[in-house]
Amino acid sequence: MKNRSPFTLVVLLCLFLTPSCSKKSSPAPVCQIITVTDALGTGSTIYNITYSNSGQISTEQYSSGGTNYNRVFTYIGSTEMIATSDGTNTVTDSITLNSDGLIVSDYNTNQSNITVTTNTFSGSELQKQVVVTNGGTPSTTTFTWTNGDVTSGSTSSGNSTYTYNTKASENGDYWSIVQLINYGSSFIKTVHQLAGYQVGASVENVNYTYDNTGKIMAVTGTAGSSVENITYQYSCN
């Protein structure tokens, strides 16, 4: 993980037919993940997240390897800027979003290293990702989608495959949390929740824990004897 009317008629009928029908139910609360605890082995990283009034991620603080990091997100039109500082050095990302809010490019500067990532979409489905570091040879990954889910990725160095459960994608599932923490926006949005993936010979199974309202409270990734457990705290209003 690197240092997004027919209802009018119904209401009128309710008002005329029965007083009890006119009572409006309260809207469902909007919940945002404000704390992520990522535990792997004996170590853990805690991410504390704040949001702007528009609902976009605004800041993120976390500690890794004994170093404290502060990540600030700013948005100007279709441009998203991310500045990640450890108090000494600052890594910057200049991200361009398309009309669907998906990342089409990321210009990342880490001291003297510059990495440019370009994404190509068909509708909302990522078809190709090209990464160039310091003007070197491009690394290209092409993706295959099935029923709204990305099911494979292919590069010159190997292939990856992805499987899904039957639940609809939601806040806190694997793809959403990885992209939220690292980018604040998305370049992969699937219909269902990731259930597992294989990269080369490495296989990881992904399982979810839900509360009684259906919110994802934890994601567990298991690869052989290695177990990673990601848990959440929400703010709902």
C-alpha positions as CSV (number, residue, x, y, z in Angstrom):
1,M,0.0,0.0,0.0
2,K,1.5,3.3,-1.1
3,N,3.7,5.9,1.4
4,R,-13.4,8.2,-4.3
5,S,-41.8,11.9,-10.7
6,P,-43.9,8.9,-9.8
7,F,-43.2,9.5,-6.1
8,T,-45.2,12.7,-6.2
9,L,-48.4,10.7,-7.0
10,V,-47.7,8.2,-4.2
11,V,-47.3,11.0,-1.7
12,L,-50.5,12.7,-2.8
13,L,-52.4,9.4,-2.5
14,C,-51.1,8.9,1.0
15,L,-52.2,12.4,2.1
16,F,-55.8,11.9,0.8
17,L,-56.3,8.2,1.8
18,T,-54.9,7.9,5.3
19,P,-53.1,10.3,7.8
20,S,-50.7,7.6,8.9
21,C,-49.4,7.2,5.4
22,S,-48.2,10.8,5.3
23,K,-45.6,10.1,8.0
24,K,-42.2,10.3,6.4
25,S,-39.5,7.9,7.5
26,S,-36.1,9.4,8.4
27,P,-33.5,9.2,5.7
28,A,-30.8,6.6,6.1
29,P,-27.7,8.0,7.8
30,V,-24.6,8.8,5.7
31,C,-21.6,7.0,7.1
32,Q,-17.9,7.7,6.5
33,I,-14.9,5.7,7.5
34,I,-12.9,7.9,9.9
35,T,-10.4,5.3,11.3
36,V,-8.8,2.4,9.6
37,T,-6.6,-0.1,11.6
38,D,-4.5,-2.3,9.4
39,A,-3.0,-5.2,11.4
40,L,-0.5,-7.6,9.9
41,G,1.6,-9.9,12.1
42,T,2.7,-8.1,15.2
43,G,2.5,-4.6,13.6
44,S,-0.4,-2.3,12.8
45,T,-1.0,1.0,11.1
46,I,-3.8,3.3,12.1
47,Y,-5.2,5.8,9.6
48,N,-7.2,8.8,10.9
49,I,-9.3,10.4,8.2
50,T,-11.2,13.7,7.9
51,Y,-13.5,14.8,5.2
52,S,-14.6,18.1,3.6
53,N,-18.2,19.4,3.7
54,S,-18.6,18.0,0.2
55,G,-17.8,14.5,1.4
56,Q,-14.3,14.2,-0.2
57,I,-11.3,13.0,1.9
58,S,-9.5,16.0,3.3
59,T,-6.7,14.8,5.5
60,E,-5.1,11.5,6.6
61,Q,-2.6,10.9,9.4
62,Y,-0.9,7.6,10.1
63,S,2.3,6.1,11.5
64,S,4.4,3.5,9.8
65,G,7.8,2.1,10.9
66,G,8.0,4.7,13.6
67,T,7.5,7.6,11.2
68,N,4.5,9.9,11.4
69,Y,2.9,10.9,8.1
70,N,0.4,13.6,7.2
71,R,-1.4,13.5,3.9
72,V,-3.4,16.5,2.7
73,F,-5.9,16.3,-0.2
74,T,-7.0,19.4,-2.2
75,Y,-9.3,19.6,-5.2
76,I,-9.5,22.2,-7.9
77,G,-11.9,21.4,-10.7
78,S,-10.9,18.1,-12.2
79,T,-7.5,18.2,-10.5
80,E,-6.8,16.5,-7.2
81,M,-3.5,17.3,-5.3
82,I,-2.1,15.0,-2.6
83,A,0.8,16.0,-0.4
84,T,2.3,13.3,1.9
85,S,4.9,14.5,4.4
86,D,6.9,12.8,7.0
87,G,8.1,16.1,8.5
88,T,11.3,16.0,6.3
89,N,10.3,15.0,2.8
90,T,7.1,15.5,0.9
91,V,5.7,13.3,-1.8
92,T,3.2,14.9,-4.2
93,D,0.6,13.5,-6.5
94,S,-1.1,15.6,-9.2
95,I,-4.1,13.6,-10.2
96,T,-6.5,14.3,-13.1
97,L,-10.1,13.1,-12.8
98,N,-12.5,12.4,-15.6
99,S,-16.2,13.4,-15.6
100,D,-17.1,10.2,-13.6
101,G,-14.6,11.1,-10.9
102,L,-12.2,8.4,-11.9
103,I,-8.4,8.8,-12.0
104,V,-7.1,9.2,-15.6
105,S,-3.6,10.2,-14.7
106,D,-1.3,10.5,-11.6
107,Y,1.9,12.5,-11.7
108,N,3.9,11.4,-8.6
109,T,7.0,13.2,-7.4
110,N,9.2,11.6,-4.7
111,Q,12.4,13.6,-4.4
112,S,14.2,13.0,-7.7
113,N,11.9,10.2,-8.8
114,I,8.9,10.9,-11.1
115,T,6.3,8.3,-11.8
116,V,3.5,9.0,-14.3
117,T,0.5,6.6,-14.4
118,T,-2.1,6.9,-17.1
119,N,-5.4,5.0,-17.1
120,T,-7.6,4.3,-20.1
121,F,-11.3,3.6,-19.6
122,S,-14.2,2.2,-21.5
123,G,-17.1,3.8,-19.8
124,S,-16.3,3.3,-16.1
125,E,-14.2,0.2,-16.7
126,L,-10.4,0.4,-16.5
127,Q,-9.0,-1.1,-19.7
128,K,-5.3,-0.2,-19.5
129,Q,-2.9,1.2,-17.0
130,V,0.6,2.5,-18.2
131,V,3.3,3.4,-15.6
132,V,6.5,5.2,-16.5
133,T,9.2,6.0,-14.0
134,N,11.8,8.6,-14.7
135,G,11.1,8.4,-18.4
136,G,12.0,4.7,-18.6
137,T,10.3,1.8,-20.3
138,P,6.6,1.8,-19.8
139,S,5.0,-1.0,-17.8
140,T,1.5,-1.7,-19.2
141,T,-1.3,-3.7,-17.6
142,T,-4.5,-4.6,-19.5
143,F,-7.7,-5.6,-17.7
144,T,-10.6,-7.8,-18.4
145,W,-14.1,-7.2,-17.0
146,T,-17.1,-9.6,-16.5
147,N,-20.5,-8.4,-15.4
148,G,-19.1,-5.1,-14.0
149,D,-16.2,-6.7,-12.1
150,V,-12.5,-6.6,-13.1
151,T,-11.6,-10.3,-13.3
152,S,-8.0,-10.3,-14.7
153,G,-4.9,-8.1,-15.3
154,S,-2.1,-8.9,-17.7
155,T,1.4,-7.5,-17.8
156,S,4.6,-8.6,-19.5
157,S,5.8,-10.0,-16.1
158,G,2.7,-12.0,-15.3
159,N,-1.0,-12.2,-14.8
160,S,-3.5,-11.6,-12.0
161,T,-7.0,-12.9,-11.5
162,Y,-9.8,-11.7,-9.2
163,T,-13.0,-13.3,-7.8
164,Y,-16.0,-11.8,-6.1
165,N,-18.8,-12.6,-3.7
166,T,-22.5,-11.8,-4.5
167,K,-22.8,-8.7,-2.3
168,A,-22.8,-5.2,-3.9
169,S,-19.7,-3.1,-3.7
170,E,-19.8,-0.7,-0.8
171,N,-17.8,1.6,1.4
172,G,-15.1,-0.4,3.1
173,D,-14.7,-3.3,0.7
174,Y,-11.3,-4.2,-0.6
175,W,-11.1,-2.1,-3.7
176,S,-12.7,1.0,-2.1
177,I,-10.5,1.1,1.0
178,V,-7.2,0.6,-0.8
179,Q,-8.0,3.4,-3.2
180,L,-9.5,5.7,-0.4
181,I,-6.3,5.5,1.7
182,N,-3.9,5.9,-1.2
183,Y,-5.7,8.3,-3.6
184,G,-8.9,9.6,-2.1
185,S,-10.4,8.7,-5.5
186,S,-10.8,5.6,-7.6
187,F,-9.6,4.1,-10.9
188,I,-11.4,0.7,-10.3
189,K,-15.0,0.5,-9.3
190,T,-16.6,-2.9,-9.3
191,V,-20.2,-4.1,-9.0
192,H,-19.4,-6.7,-6.3
193,Q,-17.0,-7.1,-3.4
194,L,-13.7,-8.7,-4.0
195,A,-13.5,-12.2,-2.5
196,G,-10.0,-13.2,-3.6
197,Y,-7.1,-12.7,-6.0
198,Q,-4.1,-14.5,-7.4
199,V,-0.9,-12.8,-8.6
200,G,1.5,-15.3,-10.1
201,A,1.6,-18.2,-7.5
202,S,0.4,-16.0,-4.6
203,V,-3.2,-16.5,-3.6
204,E,-5.1,-14.3,-1.1
205,N,-8.7,-14.9,0.1
206,V,-10.7,-11.9,1.3
207,N,-13.5,-12.1,3.8
208,Y,-15.7,-9.4,5.3
209,T,-17.4,-8.9,8.7
210,Y,-20.6,-6.8,8.7
211,D,-22.6,-5.2,11.5
212,N,-26.4,-5.6,11.9
213,T,-27.0,-2.7,9.4
214,G,-24.9,-4.3,6.7
215,K,-21.9,-2.0,7.0
216,I,-18.5,-3.6,6.6
217,M,-16.7,-3.5,9.9
218,A,-13.6,-5.6,9.0
219,V,-11.8,-7.0,6.0
220,T,-9.5,-10.1,6.5
221,G,-7.0,-11.1,3.9
222,T,-5.5,-14.6,4.2
223,A,-2.5,-15.8,2.2
224,G,-1.1,-19.0,3.5
225,S,-0.1,-18.4,7.1
226,S,-0.2,-14.6,6.7
227,V,-3.3,-12.9,7.9
228,E,-4.0,-9.2,7.5
229,N,-7.0,-7.7,9.4
230,I,-8.4,-4.3,8.5
231,T,-11.0,-2.8,10.9
232,Y,-13.1,0.4,10.7
233,Q,-14.7,3.1,12.8
234,Y,-17.4,5.2,11.2
235,S,-19.0,8.6,11.6
236,C,-22.7,8.6,10.7
237,N,-25.0,11.6,10.3
